[in-house]
Amino acid sequence: MKKTLILGSLAAMLLVGCGGSDKETAGDGGQKETTFVMGSANFNGDFYPGWTNSAYDANIRRLVWGGGLLAPTDEGKFVLNSFVESRTLTKSDPSKSVDDIWTFKLKDGMKFSNGDPLTVKDVKFTYDFFLDKDALKATGTTTDLDEYIEKIEVDEANNTISFFLKKIPYTIESSVFTYFIFDSSDIAPKAETAGVTPQQYIKGNMSTPIGYGPYKIDQYVESQYVRLSINDNYQGNFEGKKPSITHLIVQNVPDATQITQLISGEIDGLTGLVSEDDIDAVRNDKNISTNNYYRHGGGQITFHTDFGPAQLPEVRKAFAYEFNRIKFRDLFLGKYGIASNAPYSRNMWMMYDEGEELGTEGKFEKSLISYDILDKDGKWDEAANVAEAKRLLDQAAAKTDGLYAKLTKKGDKYFWDGKELAINLAITSAWTDAINLTLTKEVQDKFGIAVNVDSMDWSIMANNLYGNSPASERKYHAFTGGTSYGLQYDPYGSWSKTQILPFGQGSSSNTARYVGDEELLEKIRWADSTTEEGREQYKNDWRKWIREVNQELPLLPLYSNNYYDAYTDKVVNFKTNALWSWPYAIVEAEYK
């Protein structure tokens, strides 16, 4: 059964997917109303933050909130959000080397989209919400916010809130001060009436968020679309600009038809196009405008490193040699694909030595293990890759301690726990052809690892990836998917062992479920961003961590790429980039 949620009046609702001039109607007093339909992969409907982390749900969140006390700019910096008047940094003790008290003053008269007042009481409520680890754990999530914050003090009369910080992480701005602020006037009484905690109330009402960003949700139809309209209480983005497009429809569109729907005018935009055929189709259409940029992320196969044969690094590496990434990139992306060997982006300054140019393949990147052995002509060398894969499997099969006792070899075949060695791989439909043509039965037989591929909707795969599915139904060892990196990158939140919950008991942001050098993650996390020495330490330790992940392979990077965002040429000033995704850019976009 599909779930439908309707918020507010829908008297002026427009048809989803209508094209051309039908997207312009006359509002009250003759004011022109416009609708932009953005194509998207399916959502989970988790539009409150804190649990799952789907990029498609995150886009809705950005439209509803736009930022926390700090908000991003199109250059990847963080500035005061439009409802914040000032920020003051002081020391709790003059002997301290850094300012450890951050005080924010909110503007008076601010409102949420539903008209409720937005004050420091709501900020305090939000941070208390995420500092209550027991209540969060009971709803299947966790947070590390308590590791940063000692206490919070509120001065309601002056509309100020002060954060007393225990430590200052390298990513202090993004890690602590970009939390979306919740409407306490709405949530608290409803939770009390229902006899539940605020955390339980939010978990049960994930699809009905109330924010203060450029748009508010009018209607959500599960697996179909989210319809939004302008929030009249929005104060503007970091430049004070407000949206002119009055309605947005974020519509779930199939990968197989998305380009046809865009070119025909059924939808108005698509973002993150990666395949050669799709990109060439929109670039060659005179009615389509495009933005392109080097992606701040990439695509990968993520292993569940605590489950089945994927627990052994030798098996993960042997699978990597079995997977011809060069062929896959050609099938999946064509000429727009770029090799990648760890969770990094060429937009990251830490990748480069002095004198190297951002966006190029620098010395550090070239030093990483490739897992694609090439012949003298630069082509994938099947025989050499087979030999290396089997060397790794033989090496593991020769061990008899612990988990290694489960991996055995009889003749030329490998077995895990008495059954044929196999990796169960979960994918979404967009990956099907390229995966199946890369991991053919012939390839599997030659390398010794069978691969059972199941294609499914993203929301179903996400439940398995994040560990929300029942433990009794667990079967997948690996998952395809893409990752986008934050403006400030601290791997702790996605890679620390503290971010792993027991499978079936909630969402784990450490999706690889990998336990590595925790001390190194801590060093990266607490580097001092205010000094040159601290920044150099951060860079060096971050590179050590990249080498660890490259060598232990909790995930197999498949590609990075040039992203193309495509949209109707009836819209101008829609300026997306690697650090400025479409929910932010749509605020300045307008119909001609």
C-alpha positions as CSV (number, residue, x, y, z in Angstrom):
1,M,0.0,0.0,0.0
2,K,1.3,3.4,-0.9
3,K,1.4,6.1,1.8
4,T,0.1,9.6,1.0
5,L,0.7,12.5,3.3
6,I,-0.9,15.9,2.6
7,L,0.2,19.0,4.4
8,G,-1.8,22.2,4.1
9,S,-4.0,23.4,1.2
10,L,-3.6,21.7,-2.2
11,A,-6.3,23.7,-3.9
12,A,-3.7,25.0,-6.4
13,M,-2.1,21.6,-7.0
14,L,-0.7,21.1,-10.5
15,L,-0.4,17.7,-12.3
16,V,2.8,15.9,-11.8
17,G,4.9,15.6,-15.0
18,C,2.9,18.1,-17.1
19,G,5.0,19.9,-19.6
20,G,5.5,23.3,-21.3
21,S,3.2,26.2,-20.6
22,D,1.0,24.0,-18.3
23,K,3.6,24.7,-15.6
24,E,2.7,28.4,-15.4
25,T,-0.6,29.5,-13.9
26,A,-2.0,32.7,-12.6
27,G,-2.1,33.0,-8.8
28,D,-4.0,35.4,-6.7
29,G,-3.9,38.9,-8.1
30,G,-2.5,37.6,-11.4
31,Q,0.8,36.6,-10.0
32,K,2.5,34.0,-12.2
33,E,3.1,30.7,-10.5
34,T,5.7,28.3,-11.8
35,T,6.4,24.6,-11.2
36,F,9.7,22.8,-11.7
37,V,9.7,19.0,-11.8
38,M,13.0,17.4,-10.8
39,G,13.6,13.8,-11.6
40,S,15.0,11.7,-8.8
41,A,15.7,8.1,-7.7
42,N,13.2,6.8,-5.1
43,F,13.1,8.2,-1.6
44,N,12.9,6.3,1.7
45,G,10.6,9.1,3.0
46,D,13.0,9.7,5.9
47,F,12.9,13.5,5.7
48,Y,14.0,14.1,9.2
49,P,17.8,13.7,9.7
50,G,19.5,11.3,12.1
51,W,18.6,7.9,10.8
52,T,19.1,6.8,7.2
53,N,21.3,8.9,4.9
54,S,19.9,8.5,1.4
55,A,21.1,11.3,-0.9
56,Y,17.5,11.5,-2.3
57,D,16.0,12.1,1.1
58,A,18.8,14.5,1.9
59,N,17.8,16.7,-1.0
60,I,14.3,17.1,0.4
61,R,15.8,18.0,3.8
62,R,18.0,20.7,2.2
63,L,14.9,22.2,0.6
64,V,13.0,22.1,4.0
65,W,15.8,23.4,6.2
66,G,18.6,24.8,4.1
67,G,21.1,24.6,6.9
68,G,21.6,24.8,10.7
69,L,23.0,27.6,12.7
70,L,25.6,27.6,9.9
71,A,24.8,27.2,6.3
72,P,26.9,26.4,3.2
73,T,27.9,28.7,0.4
74,D,28.5,27.9,-3.2
75,E,32.3,27.9,-2.5
76,G,32.1,25.2,0.2
77,K,32.4,27.6,3.1
78,F,30.1,27.9,6.2
79,V,28.5,31.2,7.1
80,L,25.7,32.3,9.5
81,N,22.3,31.1,8.4
82,S,19.8,33.8,7.6
83,F,17.9,33.5,10.9
84,V,21.1,34.0,12.9
85,E,22.1,37.5,13.8
86,S,25.6,37.0,15.1
87,R,28.2,34.5,16.4
88,T,30.7,35.3,19.2
89,L,33.7,33.1,20.0
90,T,35.3,33.4,23.5
91,K,37.5,31.4,25.9
92,S,36.2,29.8,29.1
93,D,39.8,30.2,30.4
94,P,42.3,32.8,29.1
95,S,45.0,30.2,29.2
96,K,43.3,28.1,26.5
97,S,44.7,28.2,23.0
98,V,41.4,28.1,21.2
99,D,37.9,29.6,21.7
100,D,35.8,27.0,23.3
101,I,32.5,28.9,23.9
102,W,30.5,29.6,20.7
103,T,27.5,31.9,21.2
104,F,24.8,32.5,18.6
105,K,22.2,35.2,18.7
106,L,19.1,34.6,16.7
107,K,17.2,37.3,15.0
108,D,13.9,38.2,16.6
109,G,10.6,37.4,14.8
110,M,11.9,34.3,13.0
111,K,9.4,31.6,12.1
112,F,9.1,28.1,10.9
113,S,7.2,27.4,7.7
114,N,4.0,26.6,9.8
115,G,4.2,30.0,11.5
116,D,5.6,28.7,14.8
117,P,8.3,31.0,16.3
118,L,11.9,30.0,15.7
119,T,13.9,30.9,18.8
120,V,16.8,29.6,20.9
121,K,14.4,27.3,22.7
122,D,14.1,25.3,19.5
123,V,17.9,25.2,19.1
124,K,18.3,23.9,22.7
125,F,15.5,21.4,22.0
126,T,17.3,20.1,18.9
127,Y,20.7,19.7,20.5
128,D,19.1,18.1,23.6
129,F,17.3,15.7,21.2
130,F,20.6,14.6,19.7
131,L,22.5,14.5,23.0
132,D,20.1,12.0,24.5
133,K,21.9,8.9,23.3
134,D,19.7,6.5,25.2
135,A,16.5,7.8,23.6
136,L,18.2,7.8,20.2
137,K,19.4,4.2,20.6
138,A,15.9,3.1,21.5
139,T,14.9,4.3,18.0
140,G,17.8,2.7,16.2
141,T,20.3,5.5,15.8
142,T,23.2,7.2,17.5
143,T,25.3,10.4,17.6
144,D,28.7,11.6,18.7
145,L,27.5,15.1,19.5
146,D,28.2,14.6,23.2
147,E,31.9,14.1,22.5
148,Y,32.0,17.8,21.4
149,I,29.6,19.6,23.7
150,E,30.1,20.0,27.5
151,K,27.0,22.0,28.2
152,I,24.6,24.5,26.6
153,E,23.2,27.7,28.1
154,V,20.3,29.7,26.8
155,D,19.4,33.3,27.4
156,E,15.8,33.5,26.2
157,A,15.5,37.2,26.9
158,N,18.3,38.0,24.5
159,N,17.6,35.1,22.2
160,T,21.2,33.8,22.5
161,I,22.5,30.3,23.0
162,S,26.0,29.4,24.1
163,F,27.8,26.1,23.4
164,F,30.6,25.1,25.8
165,L,32.8,22.8,23.9
166,K,34.9,19.9,25.3
167,K,37.1,19.7,22.3
168,I,37.4,21.4,18.9
169,P,37.3,18.9,16.0
170,Y,38.9,19.8,12.7
171,T,35.4,19.9,11.2
172,I,33.9,21.9,14.0
173,E,31.6,23.9,11.8
174,S,30.0,21.0,9.9
175,S,30.2,18.5,12.7
176,V,28.5,20.6,15.4
177,F,26.7,23.6,13.9
178,T,24.9,22.4,10.8
179,Y,22.2,20.4,12.6
180,F,18.8,21.3,11.3
181,I,16.7,22.9,14.0
182,F,13.5,21.2,15.0
183,D,10.2,22.9,15.8
184,S,9.8,22.2,19.5
185,S,6.4,23.9,19.6
186,D,5.1,21.3,17.2
187,I,7.1,18.2,18.3
188,A,7.1,18.4,22.1
189,P,3.3,18.6,22.7
190,K,2.6,15.9,20.1
191,A,5.1,13.5,21.6
192,E,3.7,14.2,25.1
193,T,0.1,13.6,23.9
194,A,1.2,10.3,22.3
195,G,3.0,9.2,25.4
196,V,6.4,8.8,23.6
197,T,9.8,10.5,23.6
198,P,10.4,13.2,20.9
199,Q,12.8,10.7,19.3
200,Q,10.1,8.1,19.0
201,Y,7.6,10.7,17.7
202,I,10.0,11.8,15.0
203,K,10.9,8.2,14.0
204,G,7.2,7.6,13.5
205,N,6.6,10.8,11.5
206,M,9.7,11.0,9.3
207,S,7.9,12.2,6.3
208,T,6.3,15.3,7.8
209,P,9.2,17.7,8.6
210,I,8.7,21.3,9.5
211,G,11.6,23.6,8.7
212,Y,12.5,27.1,7.9
213,G,14.2,26.6,4.5
214,P,13.2,27.8,1.0
215,Y,10.4,25.3,0.6
216,K,7.8,23.4,2.6
217,I,6.3,20.0,1.8
218,D,2.7,20.0,0.6
219,Q,2.3,16.4,-0.3
220,Y,4.4,13.2,-0.3
221,V,3.2,10.1,-2.2
222,E,5.4,7.2,-1.3
223,S,7.5,5.9,-4.2
224,Q,6.0,8.6,-6.5
225,Y,6.8,12.2,-5.6
226,V,7.2,15.0,-3.1
227,R,5.4,18.2,-3.9
228,L,6.7,21.5,-2.3
229,S,5.9,25.1,-2.4
230,I,7.7,28.3,-1.3
231,N,8.0,28.9,2.4
232,D,6.8,32.5,2.9
233,N,8.7,32.7,6.2
234,Y,12.1,31.9,4.6
235,Q,14.7,34.6,5.3
236,G,16.9,33.9,2.2
237,N,20.1,32.1,1.5
238,F,23.6,33.2,2.5
239,E,23.3,36.1,0.0
240,G,19.7,36.9,1.1
241,K,18.2,35.5,-2.1
242,K,14.8,33.8,-2.0
243,P,13.2,31.4,-4.6
244,S,11.1,32.6,-7.4
245,I,9.9,29.1,-8.6
246,T,6.7,28.7,-6.6
247,H,6.3,25.0,-6.7
248,L,8.7,22.0,-6.9
249,I,7.8,18.4,-7.6
250,V,10.6,16.0,-6.9
251,Q,9.4,12.9,-8.8
252,N,10.7,9.3,-8.8
253,V,11.6,8.5,-12.3
254,P,12.9,5.2,-13.7
255,D,16.5,5.2,-14.9
256,A,15.4,3.6,-18.2
257,T,13.1,6.5,-19.1
258,Q,14.5,9.5,-17.3
259,I,16.3,11.0,-20.4
260,T,13.2,10.5,-22.6
261,Q,11.1,12.2,-19.9
262,L,13.5,15.1,-19.7
263,I,13.7,15.7,-23.4
264,S,10.0,15.3,-23.9
265,G,9.3,17.9,-21.2
266,E,7.6,15.5,-18.8
267,I,10.2,16.5,-16.2
268,D,12.3,19.6,-16.1
269,G,15.6,18.5,-14.6
270,L,17.9,15.6,-13.7
271,T,21.1,15.8,-11.7
272,G,24.2,13.6,-11.4
273,L,24.0,12.1,-14.9
274,V,27.0,9.8,-15.4
275,S,26.6,7.6,-18.5
276,E,28.0,8.6,-21.9
277,D,24.7,7.9,-23.7
278,D,22.7,10.0,-21.2
279,I,25.2,12.9,-21.2
280,D,25.6,13.0,-24.9
281,A,21.8,13.0,-25.4
282,V,21.2,16.0,-23.2
283,R,24.3,17.9,-24.6
284,N,23.0,17.5,-28.1
285,D,19.5,18.7,-27.3
286,K,19.1,22.5,-28.0
287,N,16.3,22.8,-25.4
288,I,18.4,21.4,-22.6
289,S,21.0,23.3,-20.5
290,T,23.7,21.6,-18.6
291,N,26.2,22.2,-15.8
292,N,29.2,19.9,-15.5
293,Y,31.8,19.5,-12.7
294,Y,34.1,17.0,-11.2
295,R,32.1,14.9,-8.8
296,H,32.7,15.3,-5.0
297,G,32.3,11.6,-4.5
298,G,32.1,8.4,-6.4
299,G,30.6,5.0,-6.9
300,Q,31.7,1.8,-5.1
301,I,30.9,-1.6,-3.9
302,T,30.6,-1.6,-0.1
303,F,31.4,-4.8,1.7
304,H,29.8,-5.8,5.0
305,T,33.1,-6.7,6.6
306,D,31.4,-8.4,9.5
307,F,29.4,-10.9,7.5
308,G,30.3,-14.2,5.6
309,P,33.3,-14.4,3.4
310,A,33.5,-10.6,3.1
311,Q,35.0,-10.7,6.6
312,L,38.3,-11.8,5.1
313,P,40.4,-9.0,3.4
314,E,41.9,-11.6,1.1
315,V,38.4,-12.5,-0.3
316,R,37.6,-8.8,-0.7
317,K,40.8,-8.2,-2.6
318,A,40.4,-11.4,-4.7
319,F,36.9,-10.1,-5.6
320,A,38.5,-6.8,-6.6
321,Y,40.8,-8.5,-9.0
322,E,37.9,-10.5,-10.4
323,F,36.0,-7.3,-11.1
324,N,37.3,-5.6,-14.2
325,R,36.7,-2.0,-13.3
326,I,38.0,-0.7,-16.6
327,K,35.3,-2.7,-18.5
328,F,32.7,-1.7,-15.9
329,R,33.4,2.0,-16.2
330,D,33.3,1.8,-20.0
331,L,29.9,0.0,-19.8
332,F,28.5,2.2,-17.1
333,L,29.9,5.6,-17.8
334,G,31.7,5.6,-21.1
335,K,34.1,8.4,-21.7
336,Y,33.0,10.4,-18.6
337,G,34.3,7.8,-16.1
338,I,37.4,8.3,-14.0
339,A,39.4,5.7,-12.0
340,S,39.4,5.9,-8.2
341,N,41.1,3.7,-5.6
342,A,39.9,5.0,-2.2
343,P,37.2,7.2,-0.7
344,Y,38.5,10.5,-1.9
345,S,37.7,13.3,-4.4
346,R,40.0,15.3,-6.6
347,N,38.2,18.3,-5.1
348,M,40.0,17.6,-1.8
349,W,43.1,19.7,-1.1
350,M,44.6,16.9,1.0
351,M,45.2,14.9,-2.2
352,Y,47.8,17.3,-3.5
353,D,51.4,18.3,-2.8
354,E,52.7,21.8,-3.3
355,G,52.7,22.8,-6.9
356,E,50.1,20.2,-8.0
357,E,46.8,21.3,-9.5
358,L,43.4,20.6,-7.9
359,G,41.4,18.2,-10.1
360,T,44.4,16.3,-11.5
361,E,45.9,12.9,-10.7
362,G,48.6,13.8,-8.2
363,K,51.5,11.8,-6.8
364,F,49.6,10.6,-3.8
365,E,46.8,9.2,-5.9
366,K,49.2,7.4,-8.2
367,S,50.8,5.7,-5.2
368,L,47.7,3.8,-4.2
369,I,47.0,0.1,-5.1
370,S,44.9,-0.1,-8.2
371,Y,43.5,-3.7,-8.1
372,D,43.5,-3.7,-11.9
373,I,46.6,-5.3,-13.3
374,L,47.3,-4.0,-16.8
375,D,49.5,-5.5,-19.5
376,K,52.3,-3.6,-21.4
377,D,49.6,-2.1,-23.7
378,G,47.6,-0.7,-20.8
379,K,44.8,-3.2,-21.1
380,W,43.3,-5.3,-18.3
381,D,45.4,-8.4,-18.0
382,E,43.0,-11.2,-17.2
383,A,45.6,-13.9,-16.7
384,A,47.6,-11.7,-14.2
385,N,44.4,-10.7,-12.3
386,V,43.3,-14.3,-12.1
387,A,46.8,-15.3,-10.8
388,E,46.7,-12.6,-8.1
389,A,43.2,-13.4,-7.0
390,K,44.0,-17.1,-6.6
391,R,47.2,-16.3,-4.8
392,L,45.2,-14.3,-2.2
393,L,42.6,-17.0,-1.9
394,D,45.2,-19.7,-1.5
395,Q,47.0,-17.7,1.1
396,A,43.8,-17.3,3.1
397,A,42.8,-21.0,2.6
398,A,46.1,-22.1,4.0
399,K,45.3,-20.4,7.3
400,T,43.3,-22.3,9.9
401,D,42.8,-19.9,12.8
402,G,39.6,-18.1,13.6
403,L,37.4,-17.2,10.6
404,Y,40.0,-18.5,8.2
405,A,39.0,-22.1,9.1
406,K,35.8,-21.5,7.2
407,L,37.6,-20.9,3.9
408,T,38.8,-24.1,2.3
409,K,40.0,-25.4,-1.0
410,K,39.2,-28.7,-2.8
411,G,40.9,-29.1,-6.1
412,D,40.5,-25.8,-8.0
413,K,37.4,-24.7,-6.1
414,Y,37.0,-22.6,-3.0
415,F,34.4,-23.1,-0.2
416,W,33.1,-21.0,2.6
417,D,31.7,-22.9,5.5
418,G,31.3,-26.0,3.3
419,K,29.5,-24.2,0.5
420,E,30.8,-22.8,-2.8
421,L,32.6,-19.5,-2.1
422,A,30.1,-16.8,-3.2
423,I,29.5,-13.1,-2.7
424,N,25.8,-12.0,-2.6
425,L,25.7,-8.6,-4.3
426,A,22.8,-6.2,-3.9
427,I,22.4,-3.7,-6.7
428,T,19.8,-1.2,-8.0
429,S,18.4,-1.4,-11.5
430,A,20.7,1.2,-13.1
431,W,23.7,-1.1,-12.4
432,T,22.2,-4.3,-13.8
433,D,23.6,-4.5,-17.3
434,A,27.1,-3.2,-16.5
435,I,27.4,-5.6,-13.5
436,N,26.2,-8.6,-15.3
437,L,28.4,-8.0,-18.4
438,T,31.4,-7.5,-16.1
439,L,30.8,-10.4,-13.7
440,T,29.9,-13.1,-16.3
441,K,29.7,-16.7,-15.4
442,E,32.9,-17.4,-17.3
443,V,34.7,-14.7,-15.3
444,Q,33.4,-16.1,-12.0
445,D,34.5,-19.7,-12.9
446,K,38.0,-18.5,-13.8
447,F,38.5,-16.5,-10.6
448,G,36.9,-18.9,-8.2
449,I,34.4,-16.6,-6.6
450,A,30.7,-16.9,-7.6
451,V,28.6,-13.8,-7.5
452,N,24.9,-13.9,-6.8
453,V,23.4,-10.6,-8.1
454,D,20.0,-9.3,-6.9
455,S,18.5,-6.1,-8.3
456,M,16.1,-4.2,-6.1
457,D,14.7,-0.7,-5.4
458,W,17.1,1.6,-3.6
459,S,14.9,1.9,-0.5
460,I,15.0,-1.9,0.0
461,M,18.7,-2.1,-0.6
462,A,19.3,0.8,1.8
463,N,17.5,-1.1,4.6
464,N,20.0,-4.0,4.1
465,L,23.0,-1.7,3.7
466,Y,22.3,0.3,6.8
467,G,21.4,-2.7,8.9
468,N,17.7,-2.0,9.3
469,S,16.5,-5.3,7.9
470,P,15.8,-8.2,10.4
471,A,19.0,-10.1,11.2
472,S,17.2,-13.3,10.4
473,E,16.8,-12.1,6.7
474,R,20.4,-11.0,6.3
475,K,22.0,-12.4,3.1
476,Y,24.0,-9.7,1.3
477,H,27.8,-9.3,1.6
478,A,28.2,-6.3,-0.8
479,F,26.2,-3.4,-2.1
480,T,26.6,-1.1,-5.1
481,G,26.1,2.6,-4.6
482,G,27.4,6.2,-4.7
483,T,28.8,8.4,-2.0
484,S,29.0,12.2,-1.8
485,Y,31.5,13.8,0.6
486,G,30.8,16.7,2.9
487,L,32.3,20.1,2.5
488,Q,34.5,19.4,5.5
489,Y,35.6,15.8,5.6
490,D,35.9,13.9,8.8
491,P,35.9,10.1,8.2
492,Y,35.1,9.4,11.8
493,G,31.3,9.7,11.3
494,S,31.3,7.0,8.6
495,W,34.2,4.8,9.6
496,S,34.4,4.7,13.4
497,K,33.5,1.5,15.2
498,T,31.2,3.6,17.3
499,Q,29.0,4.1,14.3
500,I,28.1,0.4,14.0
501,L,24.9,-0.9,15.6
502,P,24.1,-4.6,15.7
503,F,22.5,-5.7,12.4
504,G,18.7,-5.5,12.7
505,Q,18.8,-3.0,15.5
506,G,19.1,0.3,13.7
507,S,21.0,2.3,11.1
508,S,24.8,2.2,11.0
509,S,26.5,5.1,9.4
510,N,29.6,3.0,9.1
511,T,28.0,1.1,6.3
512,A,31.0,-1.1,5.7
513,R,30.8,-2.2,9.3
514,Y,34.6,-1.9,9.2
515,V,36.8,-1.7,12.4
516,G,40.2,-0.2,11.6
517,D,42.7,2.1,13.2
518,E,40.5,4.0,15.6
519,E,43.4,6.0,17.0
520,L,44.2,7.3,13.5
521,L,40.5,8.4,13.1
522,E,40.7,10.2,16.4
523,K,43.9,12.0,15.3
524,I,42.2,13.2,12.1
525,R,39.2,14.2,14.0
526,W,40.9,16.4,16.6
527,A,43.5,18.1,14.4
528,D,43.8,21.8,15.0
529,S,42.3,23.6,12.0
530,T,43.5,27.0,13.3
531,T,47.2,26.4,12.8
532,E,49.4,25.4,9.8
533,E,50.9,22.6,11.9
534,G,47.4,21.3,12.7
535,R,46.3,21.4,9.0
536,E,49.5,19.6,8.0
537,Q,48.9,16.9,10.7
538,Y,45.3,16.5,9.4
539,K,46.6,16.0,5.8
540,N,49.2,13.5,6.8
541,D,47.0,11.4,9.0
542,W,44.1,11.6,6.5
543,R,46.5,10.2,3.9
544,K,47.5,7.4,6.3
545,W,43.8,6.5,6.7
546,I,43.3,6.5,2.9
547,R,46.2,4.1,2.6
548,E,44.6,1.8,5.2
549,V,41.3,1.7,3.4
550,N,43.0,1.2,0.1
551,Q,44.9,-1.7,1.5
552,E,42.2,-3.4,3.7
553,L,39.5,-2.7,1.1
554,P,36.3,-2.4,3.1
555,L,34.9,-0.9,-0.1
556,L,36.0,-1.3,-3.7
557,P,36.0,2.1,-5.4
558,L,34.7,1.7,-9.0
559,Y,34.8,5.2,-10.4
560,S,34.5,8.8,-10.0
561,N,33.3,10.9,-12.8
562,N,32.2,14.2,-14.3
563,Y,28.7,15.0,-13.2
564,Y,26.2,16.6,-15.6
565,D,23.1,18.3,-14.3
566,A,20.6,18.8,-17.1
567,Y,17.5,21.0,-17.1
568,T,15.1,22.8,-19.4
569,D,16.5,25.9,-21.1
570,K,13.4,27.8,-19.9
571,V,15.2,28.1,-16.6
572,V,18.2,30.3,-16.0
573,N,20.6,31.0,-13.1
574,F,20.5,27.4,-12.0
575,K,24.2,27.1,-11.1
576,T,25.0,23.8,-9.5
577,N,28.6,22.7,-8.8
578,A,30.4,20.0,-6.9
579,L,29.9,21.8,-3.6
580,W,26.5,23.4,-4.3
581,S,23.8,20.8,-5.0
582,W,20.5,21.5,-6.7
583,P,18.4,22.1,-3.6
584,Y,20.6,25.1,-2.9
585,A,21.0,26.3,-6.5
586,I,17.2,26.2,-7.1
587,V,16.8,29.1,-4.8
588,E,18.4,31.4,-7.4
589,A,16.9,29.7,-10.5
590,E,14.1,31.3,-12.4
591,Y,12.0,30.9,-15.4
592,K,12.7,33.2,-18.3
